[in-house]
Amino acid sequence: MAAERYPVAVLVSGTGTNLQALIDRLHADEREATEIVLVVASSPDAAALERAATAGIPTAVVRKDDHPDRESRDRHLAEVVRGAGPELVVLAGWMSILTEAFLDAFPDRVVNLHPSLLPSFPGMHSIEDALAWGVRYTGVTVHFAEAEVDAGPPVLQEPVPVVYGDSIETLRERVRGAEHRMLCEAVRLFSQGRVSRNPDRRREVQISDEGATR
């Protein structure tokens, strides 16, 4: 791997399809600036761990059940992640709210991926909710993580059309393609030093022009 690559830690809970996109499109491409330095799973059974191991990426498991409460889990999680020295922490299917015990350790350096155009359809059933509402468009949001469900300001968003006759499976597959694009593009922007958050207006996020350096 090339020197001076942008170090990223990825937190996962499930199969890791978005992790795989990051591996294939950024980590494994030496022309890209990004290197995944750690993958942390919330369960030892997460299939995403196998994806990381296949790519030669260090892994760790931090289970909530091993700690008396969420805050103590997050303090331990912060220690584990900090040890890898990431510039950015990516929640790619991490199915647990993070508290300030973790977020304060990485201020404005934790992003989450959500399969809707927030603030519409937060939570775990966004695909089902979009179909139930009959919206013409749903989408994907990459946003700064906060200690609430899908609450931080967006970094990137992409609309995804809802097609007449869509099922949960067909819509989810279309959204997944946008997830892969948006997550990789957001990490690329961070690696280029082009994302900034207004310290006075915390919901205002700026993407600077191409060519900026970190």
C-alpha positions in Angstrom: 0.0 0.0 0.0 1.1 3.5 -0.7 2.4 5.6 2.1 0.4 8.5 3.6 -3.0 7.0 2.9 -6.0 8.3 4.7 -6.8 5.9 7.6 -10.4 4.9 8.1 -12.1 2.6 10.6 -15.4 0.9 9.7 -18.0 -0.3 12.2 -20.3 -3.1 11.1 -23.0 -5.4 12.4 -24.1 -7.6 9.5 -23.1 -8.9 6.1 -20.9 -6.0 5.2 -21.9 -5.2 1.6 -21.1 -1.6 2.1 -17.8 -2.5 3.7 -17.1 -4.6 0.6 -17.7 -1.6 -1.6 -15.3 0.4 0.4 -12.7 -2.3 0.2 -13.1 -2.8 -3.6 -13.4 0.8 -4.7 -11.1 2.5 -2.2 -8.9 0.3 0.0 -7.8 -2.1 -2.7 -7.1 0.6 -5.3 -3.7 2.0 -4.7 -4.7 5.1 -6.8 -7.1 6.0 -4.0 -6.0 7.8 -0.8 -8.0 5.6 1.6 -6.8 2.7 3.7 -9.2 0.8 6.0 -7.1 0.3 9.1 -9.7 -1.5 11.3 -13.1 -3.2 11.0 -15.0 -3.5 14.3 -18.1 -5.7 14.5 -20.8 -5.7 17.2 -21.0 -9.5 17.0 -18.4 -12.3 16.3 -20.9 -13.8 13.9 -21.0 -10.8 11.6 -20.2 -11.9 8.0 -18.5 -8.6 7.5 -15.5 -9.9 9.5 -14.8 -12.5 6.9 -14.8 -9.8 4.2 -12.2 -7.8 6.2 -10.1 -10.8 6.9 -10.0 -11.7 3.2 -8.8 -8.2 2.5 -6.1 -8.5 5.2 -7.7 -5.8 7.3 -7.4 -6.0 11.1 -10.6 -6.8 12.9 -12.1 -6.5 16.4 -15.3 -7.4 18.1 -17.0 -5.2 20.7 -20.3 -6.6 22.0 -22.7 -4.5 24.0 -23.6 -7.6 26.1 -20.0 -7.7 27.4 -20.5 -4.3 29.2 -22.9 -3.1 31.9 -24.3 -0.3 29.7 -24.0 1.5 26.4 -21.7 4.2 27.7 -19.2 1.7 29.0 -19.4 -0.2 25.8 -18.7 3.0 23.9 -15.7 4.0 26.0 -14.2 0.6 25.3 -15.1 0.9 21.6 -13.4 4.3 21.5 -10.2 2.8 22.9 -10.2 0.0 20.4 -10.8 2.3 17.5 -8.4 5.0 18.7 -5.6 2.4 18.8 -5.8 2.1 15.0 -5.4 5.8 14.5 -8.2 6.6 12.0 -8.9 10.0 10.7 -12.5 9.0 10.0 -14.9 6.4 11.5 -17.6 5.0 9.1 -20.7 3.3 10.4 -21.6 0.9 7.6 -24.5 -1.0 9.0 -23.6 -0.5 12.7 -27.0 -1.3 14.2 -26.6 0.6 17.5 -26.8 4.2 18.6 -23.5 5.6 19.7 -23.3 7.8 22.8 -21.1 10.8 23.4 -18.7 8.4 25.1 -17.6 7.4 21.6 -18.6 10.4 19.5 -16.6 12.9 21.7 -13.5 10.8 21.0 -13.8 11.5 17.3 -15.4 15.0 17.0 -17.0 15.5 13.5 -15.2 12.4 12.3 -17.9 9.8 12.5 -20.3 9.4 9.6 -23.3 7.1 9.2 -25.0 5.7 6.1 -28.9 5.5 6.0 -31.2 4.2 3.2 -33.5 7.2 2.9 -33.4 10.9 2.2 -33.3 12.1 5.8 -35.1 13.5 7.7 -37.7 11.2 5.9 -38.0 7.7 7.2 -35.4 7.4 9.9 -34.9 4.1 11.8 -34.6 0.5 10.8 -37.5 0.1 8.4 -36.9 2.9 5.9 -37.4 0.8 2.8 -40.7 -0.5 4.1 -41.8 2.9 5.2 -41.1 4.5 1.8 -43.2 1.8 0.1 -46.0 2.2 2.7 -46.1 5.9 2.2 -46.2 5.6 -1.6 -43.4 8.2 -2.2 -42.1 8.6 -5.7 -38.5 9.0 -4.5 -36.6 7.7 -1.5 -32.8 7.6 -1.4 -29.5 7.5 0.5 -28.0 9.8 3.1 -24.4 9.9 4.4 -24.6 12.1 7.5 -22.6 13.0 10.6 -23.5 10.7 13.4 -25.0 12.1 16.6 -26.3 10.4 19.7 -29.8 10.1 18.3 -31.2 7.9 15.6 -30.2 9.2 12.1 -30.1 12.7 13.4 -26.9 14.3 12.2 -26.7 16.7 9.2 -26.2 15.3 5.8 -22.9 15.2 4.0 -24.2 13.7 0.8 -27.6 12.6 -0.4 -28.8 10.8 -3.6 -32.5 10.2 -4.6 -33.6 6.8 -5.7 -36.9 6.4 -7.6 -39.6 4.2 -6.3 -41.0 2.3 -9.3 -44.6 1.2 -9.7 -44.8 -2.4 -8.5 -41.6 -2.3 -6.4 -41.3 -4.9 -3.7 -39.2 -4.4 -0.6 -36.5 -6.5 -2.2 -36.4 -4.7 -5.6 -36.3 -1.3 -3.9 -33.7 -2.4 -1.4 -31.5 -3.5 -4.3 -31.8 -0.2 -6.1 -31.0 1.7 -2.8 -28.0 -0.6 -2.2 -26.4 0.5 -5.4 -26.8 4.2 -4.4 -25.4 3.3 -0.9 -22.2 1.9 -2.4 -21.7 5.0 -4.6 -22.5 7.6 -1.9 -20.5 6.0 0.9 -17.4 5.7 -1.2 -17.8 9.2 -2.5 -18.2 10.6 1.0 -15.1 8.8 2.3 -13.2 10.1 -0.8 -14.3 13.7 0.0 -13.1 13.3 3.6 -9.8 11.9 2.4 -9.3 15.0 0.2 -10.1 17.3 3.1 -13.1 18.7 1.4 -15.8 18.2 4.1 -16.2 20.8 6.9 -18.9 21.5 9.4 -19.8 25.0 10.5 -18.7 25.3 14.2 -21.5 28.0 14.8 -24.3 26.5 12.7 -23.8 22.8 13.3 -26.3 21.6 10.7 -24.4 23.4 8.0 -21.9 21.2 6.1 -19.7 22.5 3.3 -18.1 20.5 0.5 -15.2 22.5 -0.8 -14.1 22.6 -4.5 -12.1 19.9 -6.0 -8.4 20.4 -5.6 -8.4 21.2 -1.8 -5.8 19.4 0.2 -6.1 18.0 3.7 
